[in-house]
Amino acid sequence: MEYTVISGTEMNVSRIAQGTWAIGGWMWGGTDERESIRTIHTALDKGINLIDTAPVYGFGVSEEIVGKAIEERGHRDKVFIATKVGLEWHNGSVSRNSSRDRIRKEVQDSLRRLRMDYIDIYQVHWPDSAVPIEETARTMQALFKEGLIRAIGVSNYSPEQMNQFMSASELHTVQPPYNLFERQIDRDVLPYVREKNLSVLAYGPLCRGLLTGTMQPDTKFTGDDLRQSDPKFQPPRFAQYLNAVQQLDDLAHKRYGKHVMDLAVRWVLDQPGITAALWGARHPAELEAVAGAVDWNLDADTRAAVDQILRETIANPIGPEFMAPPTRNSVSA
Ligand code: NAP
């Protein structure tokens, strides 16, 4: 495993983190608690010491599973738990709320579910236009000063929103979507975080499974699986993305004797400014592939070949915008 330090802290985290959205079950077709706990223990055995969760993942279920897994294993001080704040849910529908009162309530709920007395990295999940960013930031800074959280993060924020946040609080981490097929942050967020020296926890490095190489044209998703409404998984785009995956797999084999999944995660880790990739495994066996992604680098020629494949195969690229929860009326409106 590769390790690196979170900016402005002494946390030496693994560059591959365990993501636990799917482990929460909601929007991923359900979950199995024992299998999920075994997955987290397998991640720890493989040297992964950073676990990302959120209250909204399974409406508390993911945090509870993470809490049980860490309590069973012990050594709380050897793991870094990243969770989030600022989304609420009513009858299965999710809305944003980053107000002071909401954050104060949520931090206690998360600590209870996680069975912990501090959170290592506390991240505002989505910007909330109905609350002044400074109010959110000041509340996060207060939690930090009180020792309830050990690093402050934001997720899905633009550079302008981060600037506003940093006028009222320290900021250590940023969590944006990033993978071979979703590179919007190249334009603004990545240059910004490099300049400000913030740590980046990149989510969706496997593009919700698309970049694992295991999907076929007739792969079906059932229940509440979000990929039923993910535009990348619908015709005609699905065929284009699968064609890209096939060509990337061929390239990885030819150049390195590797698999497309190795190449996809390595590509994320090699991008300047990226701290860690959040790997959404929910079965222990899925973590076998982690070894193929660490301790090597892509050369410049291969990176150029990757870009060429993407240009030639994907006629209508589309981002992950479909995942954004509804926005609220702006404070200034
Ligand atoms: P991801 O890691 O790109 O992909 C997860 C998918 O990869 C799952 O469908 C899983 O398959 C599949 N997978 C993993 N390892 C595999 C293997 N070895 N072989 C075959 N398939 C494999 O996407 P993600 O879960 O959306 O993102 C990762 C994490 O980022 C989340 O868990 C969460 O912690 C975080 N996240 C944050 C935000 C945010 O707004 N801040 C948004 C999204 C995600 P199965 O379905 O078959 O298990």
Boltz pocket constraint, residues with backbone or C-beta under 6 A from the ligand:
constraints:
  - pocket:
      binder: B
      contacts: [[A, 18], [A, 19], [A, 20], [A, 21], [A, 22], [A, 28], [A, 52], [A, 53], [A, 125], [A, 155], [A, 156], [A, 175], [A, 202], [A, 203], [A, 204], [A, 205], [A, 206], [A, 207], [A, 208], [A, 209], [A, 210], [A, 212], [A, 214], [A, 278], [A, 279], [A, 280], [A, 281], [A, 282], [A, 283], [A, 285], [A, 286], [A, 287], [A, 288], [A, 289]]
      max_distance: 6.0
